[in-house]
Amino acid sequence: SILFVCLGNICRSPMAEGALRQAAAQRGIDLTIDSAGTGGWHVGDPPDPRAIATARTRGVDLSGLRGRVVRAEDFHRFDLIVALDRSNLRDLREIEPDDATARLSLLLDHVRGREGQSVADPYTGDLEDFAITWAEVRAGAEGLLDWIEAT
């Protein structure tokens, strides 16, 4: 089970959730996948319309997703919590319970040559920026699946 986390849970983390759902289905791998944010500004909101449009052109429907905040129980509910950037990884480490069972990682740590890098935040950009983010989260999804299959 994997939880993707970004700041507001309306751009990068729902896109990563959708990309991993698509990639896992293509490989026939059954996973529990969700996304959340470290900030609560968009709780209950759908993903950004540009994220929905970007995913839709790639065969992924994000329109049913709703923003939520990461909770303490997520550190027990999920096997892996994947941050989309270094800032959110730091925030996750600060709120991580002492008895957490989930492993934390950065999404691009699962992409050879991109270790330690953050996924581009498209929020203040245009559809081209969202396309760049989609390419990064899709590469991360493939890398995650490679890692899962190898372990």
C-alpha positions as CSV (number, residue, x, y, z in Angstrom):
1,S,0.0,0.0,0.0
2,I,1.3,3.4,-1.0
3,L,0.4,6.9,-0.1
4,F,1.7,9.9,-2.1
5,V,2.1,13.2,-0.3
6,C,2.5,16.8,-1.6
7,L,1.6,20.1,-0.1
8,G,-2.1,20.7,-1.0
9,N,-3.1,17.3,-2.5
10,I,-4.5,18.8,-5.7
11,C,-1.6,18.6,-8.2
12,R,1.4,16.3,-7.8
13,S,0.1,13.7,-5.4
14,P,-3.2,13.0,-7.1
15,M,-1.3,12.8,-10.4
16,A,1.1,10.3,-8.9
17,E,-1.8,8.3,-7.5
18,G,-3.3,8.2,-11.0
19,A,-0.1,7.4,-12.7
20,L,0.7,4.5,-10.3
21,R,-2.9,3.2,-10.7
22,Q,-2.5,3.1,-14.4
23,A,1.0,1.6,-14.4
24,A,0.1,-1.0,-11.8
25,A,-3.0,-2.0,-13.8
26,Q,-0.9,-2.3,-17.0
27,R,1.5,-4.7,-15.2
28,G,-1.3,-6.6,-13.4
29,I,-0.1,-5.6,-9.9
30,D,-2.8,-5.1,-7.2
31,L,-2.0,-2.2,-4.9
32,T,-3.8,0.1,-2.4
33,I,-3.0,3.6,-3.5
34,D,-4.0,7.0,-2.1
35,S,-2.8,10.5,-1.9
36,A,-2.8,13.3,0.8
37,G,-1.3,16.7,1.5
38,T,0.6,18.1,4.4
39,G,-1.5,21.3,4.3
40,G,-5.3,21.5,4.7
41,W,-6.2,24.2,2.3
42,H,-7.9,21.9,-0.3
43,V,-9.5,19.3,1.9
44,G,-12.5,17.9,0.1
45,D,-11.6,19.6,-3.2
46,P,-11.1,17.8,-6.5
47,P,-7.6,18.0,-8.1
48,D,-6.7,21.1,-10.0
49,P,-8.5,21.2,-13.3
50,R,-5.2,21.3,-15.1
51,A,-4.1,18.1,-13.3
52,I,-7.4,16.4,-14.3
53,A,-7.0,17.5,-17.9
54,T,-3.4,16.4,-18.1
55,A,-4.2,12.9,-16.7
56,R,-7.3,12.6,-18.9
57,T,-5.3,13.0,-22.1
58,R,-3.2,10.1,-20.9
59,G,-6.2,7.8,-20.1
60,V,-6.4,8.5,-16.4
61,D,-9.5,9.9,-14.6
62,L,-8.6,11.9,-11.5
63,S,-12.0,13.7,-11.2
64,G,-13.3,11.5,-8.4
65,L,-10.4,12.2,-6.1
66,R,-10.7,14.6,-3.2
67,G,-8.0,16.4,-1.2
68,R,-7.2,15.2,2.3
69,V,-4.5,15.8,4.9
70,V,-2.1,13.1,5.9
71,R,-3.0,11.6,9.3
72,A,-1.1,9.8,12.0
73,E,-2.8,6.6,11.2
74,D,-1.5,6.7,7.6
75,F,1.9,5.9,9.1
76,H,0.4,2.5,10.1
77,R,-2.1,2.0,7.3
78,F,0.4,2.3,4.4
79,D,3.6,0.3,3.8
80,L,5.2,3.2,1.9
81,I,4.6,6.9,2.1
82,V,6.1,8.7,-0.8
83,A,6.8,12.4,-0.8
84,L,6.8,14.4,-4.0
85,D,9.4,16.8,-2.8
86,R,12.1,17.2,-0.2
87,S,10.1,19.8,1.8
88,N,7.1,17.5,2.2
89,L,9.5,14.6,3.1
90,R,10.9,16.8,5.9
91,D,7.3,17.6,7.1
92,L,6.4,13.9,7.1
93,R,9.5,13.1,9.2
94,E,8.4,15.8,11.7
95,I,4.9,14.4,12.1
96,E,5.8,10.7,11.8
97,P,4.8,8.8,15.0
98,D,7.6,7.1,16.9
99,D,5.9,3.7,16.3
100,A,5.3,4.3,12.6
101,T,5.5,1.2,10.4
102,A,5.5,2.9,7.0
103,R,8.7,3.5,5.1
104,L,9.3,7.1,3.8
105,S,10.8,7.9,0.5
106,L,11.0,10.6,-2.2
107,L,9.3,9.6,-5.4
108,L,12.2,10.4,-7.7
109,D,14.5,8.3,-5.5
110,H,12.9,5.4,-7.5
111,V,14.1,6.9,-10.8
112,R,17.7,6.1,-11.7
113,G,19.7,9.4,-11.9
114,R,17.0,11.5,-10.2
115,E,17.6,10.4,-6.6
116,G,17.1,13.2,-4.1
117,Q,15.3,15.4,-6.6
118,S,11.8,16.9,-6.2
119,V,9.0,16.5,-8.7
120,A,8.3,19.8,-10.4
121,D,5.4,21.7,-8.8
122,P,3.2,22.8,-11.7
123,Y,0.7,24.8,-9.6
124,T,1.7,28.3,-10.7
125,G,2.4,27.1,-14.3
126,D,0.4,26.1,-17.4
127,L,-0.5,22.8,-19.0
128,E,3.0,22.4,-20.3
129,D,4.2,22.4,-16.7
130,F,1.6,19.8,-15.8
131,A,2.8,17.7,-18.7
132,I,6.3,17.8,-17.2
133,T,5.0,16.8,-13.8
134,W,3.1,14.0,-15.4
135,A,6.2,12.6,-17.0
136,E,8.0,12.8,-13.7
137,V,5.3,11.0,-11.7
138,R,4.9,8.4,-14.4
139,A,8.6,7.7,-14.3
140,G,8.4,7.5,-10.5
141,A,5.4,5.1,-10.8
142,E,7.4,2.8,-13.1
143,G,10.4,3.0,-10.8
144,L,8.3,2.1,-7.8
145,L,6.8,-0.9,-9.6
146,D,10.3,-2.1,-10.6
147,W,11.3,-1.8,-6.9
148,I,8.2,-3.6,-5.7
149,E,8.7,-6.4,-8.2
150,A,12.4,-6.8,-7.2
151,T,11.6,-7.1,-3.5
